[in-house]
Amino acid sequence: MSKRLTMKEIAELAGVSKATVSRVLNAKQGVHPETREKVEQVIEAHSYTPNLVAQGLSSKRTRNIGLVVAHTASRLSSHLFFLEFLRGISNSLNEKGFRLILATAYSEEDYEDSCRSMTQNGVVDGVVILGIRSNDRRLQYFLDAGVPFITVGRPIGYPEADYVDSDNEGGARTAMEYLLRLGHEKVLFVNGPEDHVASIAREHGYRAALDTRGLPSDERYIIHGDFSFESGYAAVRDASITGLEFSAVFAASDLAAMGAIAALKESGIQAGKDASVIGFDDIPYARFVDPPLTTVHQPICEMGEEAGRLLLLRLDGDVQGPLTKVFRTQLIIRESTQRG
């Protein structure tokens, strides 16, 4: 077995300083491209991997990034938005030698405890937060502790916070405008939690599309769930039981849309033939359900990668002002929609 090289030996082989090697390993700026390439060639030739523990001790960093989500671990195993986001952020962080620490929650109290624990004892260098609410007081824990964080969703009430998001309002409006063009004026909107920032934005889009057509926003047609398959199923089942008339369903997630399709099927209504259904997310399974789901695409994996990149940029400390990125959405038309 060959001897594991040290950073000093890598520097000697590349003919550069140890500090330059460190900057290359940590993807820092200020290294000439030719010099960077020379160091990278030596690293590759000798299969060098940095000692993360030693790096952490010398830089006073843990190289841990916390990922806080408001779901249980069992729920996340079937939450395809989360799995796509996790793939993206893992790609981004692994490339720079950082590890993810996942904090899940069974309740609102557990969620707050997870946020507090991430601020104590130097467990993490920074935090990524999913499931942001309007004026979410939990963000204050990180601000008070001086722990850098980035949210997934535009954080209402925290104008200086870093975040990544998609154009939730624009995407929802495009979906509704498409349904209205197909002749559907009675559209059941199965949204997420009422105070969830994505839910708020998507509801704005739903209402804006109706308003443009001069149609009222009937509160009976707006149902709040939790983005799950079960909430989509229950919303359509309950609306059918109460006799609420609708010819289309717009769900704020693909999973809820799939639940809506299942409930319609139980009532003898076929999505894409007798009624239209649109989802939101464009998770990998959306094209394989029966019928293939018309949905609003958001680049979930890319959002994860960007969240990781921006958080590491914040940790470097060389930036001022909030770091933000809003991704475009796109309506993907498949077979679950038809003319009303």
C-alpha positions as CSV (number, residue, x, y, z in Angstrom):
1,M,0.0,0.0,0.0
2,S,1.4,3.4,-1.0
3,K,2.1,6.0,1.6
4,R,-0.7,8.6,1.9
5,L,0.7,12.0,0.9
6,T,0.5,15.1,3.1
7,M,-0.6,18.5,1.9
8,K,3.1,19.6,2.2
9,E,4.2,16.8,-0.1
10,I,1.5,17.7,-2.6
11,A,2.8,21.3,-2.5
12,E,6.4,20.2,-3.1
13,L,5.5,17.9,-6.1
14,A,3.5,20.8,-7.7
15,G,6.2,23.4,-6.9
16,V,3.8,25.6,-5.0
17,S,3.2,26.7,-1.4
18,K,1.2,24.7,1.1
19,A,-1.2,27.7,1.3
20,T,-1.8,27.4,-2.5
21,V,-2.7,23.7,-2.2
22,S,-5.1,24.6,0.6
23,R,-6.8,27.2,-1.5
24,V,-7.2,24.7,-4.4
25,L,-8.7,22.1,-2.1
26,N,-11.1,24.5,-0.6
27,A,-12.1,26.0,-4.0
28,K,-10.9,29.5,-2.9
29,Q,-10.3,32.3,-5.4
30,G,-6.9,33.9,-6.1
31,V,-5.2,30.9,-7.7
32,H,-3.9,31.3,-11.3
33,P,-5.7,28.7,-13.6
34,E,-2.4,27.1,-14.7
35,T,-1.3,26.8,-11.0
36,R,-4.7,25.3,-10.0
37,E,-4.5,22.8,-12.9
38,K,-0.9,21.8,-11.9
39,V,-2.0,21.1,-8.3
40,E,-5.1,19.2,-9.4
41,Q,-3.0,17.0,-11.7
42,V,-0.7,16.1,-8.7
43,I,-3.8,15.4,-6.5
44,E,-5.3,13.2,-9.2
45,A,-2.1,11.3,-10.0
46,H,-1.6,10.4,-6.3
47,S,-5.3,9.8,-5.5
48,Y,-5.0,12.4,-2.7
49,T,-8.0,12.9,-0.4
50,P,-7.9,15.6,2.2
51,N,-8.0,14.8,5.9
52,L,-11.3,16.4,6.8
53,V,-10.8,16.1,10.5
54,A,-7.4,17.8,10.4
55,Q,-8.9,20.5,8.1
56,G,-11.7,21.1,10.5
57,L,-9.3,21.5,13.4
58,S,-7.1,23.9,11.6
59,S,-9.9,26.0,10.2
60,K,-12.1,25.7,13.3
61,R,-14.8,24.4,11.1
62,T,-16.8,21.2,11.5
63,R,-17.4,20.8,7.8
64,N,-20.9,19.8,8.7
65,I,-24.0,21.4,7.2
66,G,-27.4,20.9,8.9
67,L,-30.5,20.2,6.9
68,V,-33.7,20.9,8.9
69,V,-37.0,19.6,7.6
70,A,-40.4,19.6,9.1
71,H,-41.2,15.9,8.5
72,T,-40.4,12.5,10.0
73,A,-37.7,10.3,8.5
74,S,-40.3,7.8,7.4
75,R,-42.4,10.5,5.6
76,L,-39.3,11.8,3.8
77,S,-38.5,8.3,2.4
78,S,-41.6,8.8,0.1
79,H,-41.3,12.5,-0.3
80,L,-39.9,12.7,-3.8
81,F,-39.4,16.5,-3.8
82,F,-37.1,16.1,-0.8
83,L,-35.2,13.2,-2.4
84,E,-34.5,15.2,-5.5
85,F,-33.4,18.2,-3.4
86,L,-31.2,16.0,-1.3
87,R,-29.5,14.6,-4.4
88,G,-28.7,18.2,-5.6
89,I,-27.4,19.5,-2.3
90,S,-25.4,16.4,-1.6
91,N,-23.7,16.8,-5.0
92,S,-22.8,20.4,-4.2
93,L,-21.5,19.8,-0.6
94,N,-19.7,16.5,-1.2
95,E,-17.6,18.1,-4.0
96,K,-16.3,20.6,-1.4
97,G,-15.7,18.0,1.4
98,F,-18.8,18.9,3.5
99,R,-21.2,16.5,5.2
100,L,-24.9,16.8,5.7
101,I,-26.5,16.3,9.1
102,L,-30.3,15.7,8.8
103,A,-32.7,16.9,11.5
104,T,-36.3,15.7,11.2
105,A,-39.3,16.4,13.3
106,Y,-42.4,14.6,14.5
107,S,-44.2,17.8,15.7
108,E,-43.9,21.6,15.7
109,E,-42.1,21.4,19.0
110,D,-39.6,18.9,17.6
111,Y,-39.0,21.2,14.7
112,E,-38.2,24.1,17.0
113,D,-35.9,21.8,19.1
114,S,-34.1,20.7,15.9
115,C,-33.5,24.4,15.0
116,R,-32.2,25.1,18.5
117,S,-29.9,22.1,18.5
118,M,-28.3,23.2,15.3
119,T,-27.2,26.5,16.9
120,Q,-25.6,24.9,20.0
121,N,-22.1,23.5,20.7
122,G,-20.7,24.2,17.2
123,V,-22.4,21.2,15.7
124,V,-22.6,22.7,12.2
125,D,-21.0,25.5,10.1
126,G,-24.3,26.4,8.4
127,V,-27.9,25.3,8.0
128,V,-30.3,24.7,5.1
129,I,-34.0,25.0,6.1
130,L,-36.9,23.4,4.3
131,G,-40.6,24.1,5.0
132,I,-40.4,27.9,5.6
133,R,-43.5,29.5,7.1
134,S,-44.7,33.2,6.9
135,N,-42.7,35.2,9.5
136,D,-41.1,32.0,10.7
137,R,-39.7,32.7,14.1
138,R,-37.5,29.7,14.0
139,L,-35.1,31.6,11.7
140,Q,-34.4,33.9,14.5
141,Y,-32.6,31.1,16.4
142,F,-29.9,31.1,13.7
143,L,-29.7,34.8,13.5
144,D,-29.3,35.2,17.2
145,A,-26.6,32.5,17.3
146,G,-24.8,33.8,14.3
147,V,-25.1,30.6,12.4
148,P,-25.2,31.1,8.6
149,F,-28.3,29.7,7.0
150,I,-30.2,29.5,3.7
151,T,-33.9,28.8,3.2
152,V,-35.7,26.9,0.5
153,G,-38.4,29.4,-0.3
154,R,-38.5,33.2,0.0
155,P,-38.6,33.9,3.8
156,I,-41.3,36.5,4.5
157,G,-40.3,38.9,7.3
158,Y,-36.5,38.3,6.8
159,P,-35.4,40.5,3.9
160,E,-31.7,40.0,4.6
161,A,-31.8,36.2,4.6
162,D,-30.3,34.0,1.9
163,Y,-32.6,31.8,-0.1
164,V,-33.3,29.7,-3.2
165,D,-36.8,29.5,-4.6
166,S,-38.8,28.8,-7.8
167,D,-41.3,31.2,-9.3
168,N,-44.2,29.6,-7.4
169,E,-46.7,32.4,-8.2
170,G,-45.8,32.5,-11.9
171,G,-45.9,28.7,-12.2
172,A,-49.3,28.5,-10.5
173,R,-50.7,31.3,-12.6
174,T,-49.5,29.6,-15.8
175,A,-51.2,26.3,-14.8
176,M,-54.5,28.0,-14.0
177,E,-54.4,30.0,-17.2
178,Y,-54.0,26.8,-19.2
179,L,-57.0,25.2,-17.4
180,L,-59.1,28.3,-18.1
181,R,-58.1,28.2,-21.8
182,L,-59.3,24.6,-21.8
183,G,-62.7,25.8,-20.6
184,H,-62.4,24.9,-16.9
185,E,-63.9,27.7,-14.7
186,K,-64.6,25.6,-11.6
187,V,-61.1,24.4,-10.5
188,L,-60.5,22.8,-7.2
189,F,-57.2,24.1,-5.8
190,V,-55.6,21.6,-3.4
191,N,-52.9,23.7,-1.7
192,G,-50.3,23.1,0.9
193,P,-50.3,24.4,4.5
194,E,-51.9,27.9,4.8
195,D,-48.8,29.6,6.2
196,H,-46.2,27.8,4.0
197,V,-44.5,30.4,1.8
198,A,-44.8,28.2,-1.3
199,S,-48.5,27.7,-0.6
200,I,-49.0,31.5,-0.2
201,A,-47.3,32.2,-3.5
202,R,-49.1,29.5,-5.4
203,E,-52.5,30.7,-4.1
204,H,-51.6,34.2,-5.3
205,G,-51.1,32.7,-8.8
206,Y,-54.3,30.8,-8.7
207,R,-56.3,33.9,-7.7
208,A,-54.5,36.1,-10.2
209,A,-55.4,33.9,-13.1
210,L,-59.1,33.9,-12.1
211,D,-59.0,37.7,-11.6
212,T,-57.6,38.2,-15.0
213,R,-60.6,36.4,-16.5
214,G,-63.0,38.4,-14.2
215,L,-63.9,35.2,-12.3
216,P,-64.4,35.3,-8.5
217,S,-62.2,33.3,-6.1
218,D,-64.7,31.1,-4.3
219,E,-63.2,30.0,-1.0
220,R,-65.0,26.7,-1.2
221,Y,-62.6,25.7,-4.0
222,I,-59.4,26.4,-2.0
223,I,-58.5,23.5,0.2
224,H,-55.3,23.4,2.4
225,G,-53.5,20.2,2.9
226,D,-49.8,19.2,3.4
227,F,-48.6,18.5,-0.2
228,S,-49.1,14.7,0.4
229,F,-50.8,12.1,-1.7
230,E,-53.3,11.6,1.2
231,S,-54.2,15.3,1.3
232,G,-54.9,15.4,-2.4
233,Y,-57.1,12.2,-2.1
234,A,-59.0,13.6,0.9
235,A,-59.6,17.0,-0.7
236,V,-61.2,15.5,-3.9
237,R,-63.1,12.8,-2.0
238,D,-64.6,15.4,0.5
239,A,-65.5,17.9,-2.3
240,S,-67.3,15.1,-4.2
241,I,-69.2,14.0,-1.1
242,T,-70.4,17.6,-0.4
243,G,-71.6,18.0,-4.0
244,L,-69.1,20.7,-4.9
245,E,-69.0,20.9,-8.7
246,F,-65.6,21.1,-10.5
247,S,-64.2,19.9,-13.8
248,A,-60.5,20.3,-12.9
249,V,-58.1,20.0,-10.0
250,F,-54.9,22.0,-9.6
251,A,-52.8,20.5,-6.9
252,A,-49.8,22.4,-5.3
253,S,-47.7,19.2,-5.5
254,D,-47.4,16.2,-7.8
255,L,-48.1,13.8,-4.9
256,A,-51.4,15.7,-4.1
257,A,-52.3,15.5,-7.8
258,M,-51.7,11.8,-7.8
259,G,-54.0,11.5,-4.7
260,A,-56.6,13.6,-6.6
261,I,-56.4,11.2,-9.6
262,A,-56.9,8.2,-7.3
263,A,-60.0,9.8,-5.6
264,L,-61.5,10.7,-9.0
265,K,-61.0,7.1,-10.2
266,E,-62.9,5.8,-7.2
267,S,-65.8,8.0,-8.2
268,G,-65.7,6.6,-11.8
269,I,-64.0,9.8,-13.2
270,Q,-61.0,9.4,-15.4
271,A,-58.4,12.1,-15.3
272,G,-57.5,13.3,-18.8
273,K,-60.8,12.2,-20.2
274,D,-63.6,13.2,-17.8
275,A,-61.7,15.8,-15.8
276,S,-58.3,17.6,-15.8
277,V,-55.6,17.4,-13.2
278,I,-52.4,19.5,-12.9
279,G,-49.7,19.1,-10.3
280,F,-46.6,21.1,-9.3
281,D,-43.0,19.9,-9.0
282,D,-42.5,17.5,-12.0
283,I,-41.0,14.8,-9.8
284,P,-39.5,11.8,-11.7
285,Y,-42.6,9.7,-11.3
286,A,-44.9,12.3,-12.8
287,R,-44.5,11.0,-16.4
288,F,-45.1,7.4,-15.4
289,V,-48.4,7.7,-13.5
290,D,-51.7,6.8,-15.3
291,P,-52.4,9.1,-17.0
292,P,-49.0,10.9,-17.3
293,L,-49.3,14.0,-15.2
294,T,-49.5,17.6,-16.6
295,T,-47.5,19.6,-14.1
296,V,-45.5,22.7,-13.3
297,H,-41.8,21.8,-13.5
298,Q,-39.4,23.3,-11.0
299,P,-35.7,22.3,-11.2
300,I,-35.6,20.6,-7.7
301,C,-32.1,19.1,-8.0
302,E,-30.6,22.3,-9.3
303,M,-32.2,24.2,-6.4
304,G,-30.5,21.8,-4.0
305,E,-27.1,22.3,-5.7
306,E,-27.6,26.1,-5.7
307,A,-28.6,26.1,-2.0
308,G,-25.4,24.3,-1.2
309,R,-23.2,26.6,-3.4
310,L,-24.7,29.8,-1.9
311,L,-24.3,28.6,1.7
312,L,-20.7,27.7,1.1
313,L,-20.2,31.1,-0.5
314,R,-21.6,32.7,2.6
315,L,-19.3,30.7,4.8
316,D,-16.3,32.0,2.9
317,G,-17.4,35.5,4.2
318,D,-16.4,37.3,1.0
319,V,-20.0,38.5,0.1
320,Q,-22.3,41.3,1.2
321,G,-26.0,41.4,1.1
322,P,-28.5,38.6,0.7
323,L,-27.6,35.7,-1.7
324,T,-30.7,34.7,-3.6
325,K,-31.7,32.7,-6.7
326,V,-35.2,32.2,-8.1
327,F,-35.6,29.5,-10.7
328,R,-38.0,29.7,-13.6
329,T,-40.9,27.2,-13.8
330,Q,-42.4,25.6,-16.9
331,L,-45.7,24.0,-17.6
332,I,-45.2,20.4,-18.8
333,I,-48.3,19.3,-20.7
334,R,-49.0,15.5,-20.6
335,E,-52.2,13.4,-20.7
336,S,-54.0,14.3,-17.4
337,T,-55.6,17.5,-18.9
338,Q,-58.3,17.9,-21.5
339,R,-60.9,20.4,-22.6
340,G,-63.8,21.0,-20.3
